[in-house]
């Protein structure tokens, strides 16, 4: 029996119904598939049924198990196993071609992995499992925030379904959910991303507490000195950002 390692945030997905739902959620992709954190390989096996993929696993012990389980697929060139930290591997690129990420992400790195995928112009689609709170933030389930608006600026996000704790071994302490992000633009504006972070730095306070913008500029987008960041739409933020960037206000 394989013991999950806390330092790698391992919770192995053991519910085949959930595995099937993740596969069904992916588009009919014409580009490559990258899996991050394949674990024991249950999702890997389901992905292989529809095409080739590269799987990045940080745990060397799990790599040994995966090599044995998928020896035939590796020999046929259908599966490429990479023993690495995905965030480190991104420095040289996860793929040289357009690709999609399908994965059960480690909780501790889920937000950063999704952000890296959004930043990577070669990543076109993301279907991943993460902790429910992170999934809700990217999808704006509880209202607009810097992450949900960032996604909206380059594509769309949808919270597909929640996943019960019992679907994992060992069961995590938090709820999980699967989200799907489809990118319609290659990559986002890093400056706009930073602008959104500042705008939501203290979300309960007025927007003017977080960024400096003339009242006239706020009025031009239908806002005022009492407006909170969560009350603005993406289009209003884009207009405000362009105005500040062009010199009509200062961030």
N, C-alpha and C positions, 0 to 999 in steps of 0.2 A: 504493500500500500504506500502511495506517495504522500508525504506530508507537505502541506502547503507552507510556504515560507512567508512569514509576516513582512520581512524586509522588502520583498518583491510585491507585496499586496496581492497575494495569490488567493483567489476564490474560484475554484474550477466549476464551470458551467456543466451541470449533469442532467439537465432536463432536455430531452430530445425534441419536445414540442416547441420549446423556446428556440432551439437551434433551427428548426424548420421555419419558424416565423421570421427569424433574422434573414435567412436565405431568401424567403419569399418577398421580403421588403426591398431587396436590392433590384436595381433596374436591369434590363437586358443589356449588360455592358459590353462594349466592344474594346475596352482597354484592360490593362492588367489589374490584378487584385493583390493587395498587400494586407496581410494579417499581422497585427501587433499583439504579442502575448498569446500564442496559441495554446499554452498550457499543456493539457494531456492530449489535445488534438481532436476533440469531438466536433468543434466548429470547422476545423481544418478539413476533416473528412467530408463534411457536407459541402464545403466550398469546392473541393477537388472534383465533386460530382458534376460541377458546371464549368470547370475550366482550370487552367494552371494558376499558380500563385506563388508568392514569396512570403515566408513567415519569419518574423523577427522575434526571437525569444532570448531574454536576458539570462535565464537560468540554464547553466551548462548541464545540470542533471536532467532537466526536462528535454534538452536537445538530444541527449542520448536516448531517451524514451521515444521521442518523435522519429529519430533516425531508424529505430527498429520497427516502429509501427508503420511507417510510410516508406520503407526501403524500396519497394517496387516503384512507387510514384517518383521517388528521387532518382532512381536509375533511369526511368523513362523521361526524365527532365520535366515532369509535371509540377514538382515541388522543389523550391529552393529554400533551404533552411539557413538562417543567419543567426549566429550566436552573438547578440549585441544588445546594448541599450538603444531603443528606437530613437530617443532624443539625441543620442550621440551619432547614430547612423545617419540622421537627417543632415548632418553637416556636409556629407558628400552626396546626399540624396537617396531617397528610398527606391527610386526608379528613374530610369532615363526616358521613360515614356509616360503618357497620361495614364493615371491609375485611380483605383478606388480603394478605400480602406474599409475592411469589414473586420470587426474585432470586439472582443470582450475586454475592455481596457482595465488596467490596474487602477484602482481608485485614486491612489496618491498622485498619479501622473495624468489623469484623464483630461483635466482642463488644459494643461500645457500641450498634450498630444493633439487635441482638437484644434488649438490655436496654431500649432505648427502646420497642421493639415490645411487650415484656412489660408495660411501664409504661402504655402507651396503652390505655385501656379500649375504644376503637373497633377496635383490631386484634384479630381473632378467630383467625386462623390464620397460621402462618409456615412457609413451605417455602423454605429457602435453602441455598445452597452456601457453605461457609466452610472455613478450614483445618482439617484433621482434628483437631488438638489442641483447637480451640475446640468443634467438633462433639461430641467425646467428653466434654468438660467439661459442656456443657449436658444431655447425655443420661446422665451418670453412668456412662459405659462403663468407667471404671477405678476405680469406687468413688464413694461420696457426696462431694459438695463443695458449696460455697455456691450455685453456679449451678444444679446439678442439683436441689437441694432447693428452691430458689426456684421453678423451673419446676413441680416437683411440687405446690407450694402453690397453684398456680392452673390446673394442667392436666397435660398429659403431653407427653413428648418422645421421639422415636424417631430413631435414626441409620439412615437408609434404605439408603444404599450409599456406598462409597468411589468417588472419581473419580481416575483415573490422571493424572499430570502431562501425558501426551501429548494429553489432551483439550483442552488450552489452547494458545493462541498469544499470546505466547511461553509456554513451559512454565515454571510456577512452581518454586521450589526446595523447596516443601513439598507434602505430600499434601493432598488435599481430600476433603470428604464432604458429602452432602446430608442435612439433618435436617428433621424435621417436628414442629412444636410446635402443639398444639391447646389453646386456652384455654377452660376451662369456667367461669372466674370473670372478671369484667370487668377487674380490675386487682389488684395485690398491695399488701400492707401495707409501706410504705417502711421503717417501724421494724423489722419482721421481717427485711426484706432486709439492713438494716445490722447487725442482730443476728447473722445468718448469716455475714456478712463477718468480724465480730469472732471468732466461734466458730472459723472456719477460718483465722484470721490466721497462725497457726503450726501447720499441720495435724499435724505429727509430734509436737508436744508435747501434754501433757495439756490437756483442755478447760479446766480451772481456771487454766491459764496465760493463757488468752485472754479468759475472762469470769469475773466473780466471782459465785459462786452458793453458798449454804450447802450443806453436805454433806447435810443433811436433804432439801433440794430435789432434789439429784441422786439420792438414794436413792428418792425418790418416783417417779422416771421409770425406775428400774432401772439407774442409773449410779452411779459412785463417783468418788473423787478421782483415780483413775488412768485414767479413761475418756478416749478421744480423740474428737474431733468426728466423725470418719469412722465411728465405731462406733454412732452414734445414728441412729434413723429420723426421718422428718419429724414424725410424731406426737409423739415425745419432745421434739423441738426446739420444737414449738408449745406444748406444755405448759410447758416450761421458760421460754419467752419470756413466756407469760401470767403465770406465777408471779413472775418478776422484775419485769414491768411493773406488777403489782398491789401490789408492795412486799414480797413474801416473799423477795426477793433483790435484788441490785444488779448491773447489767451494767457 
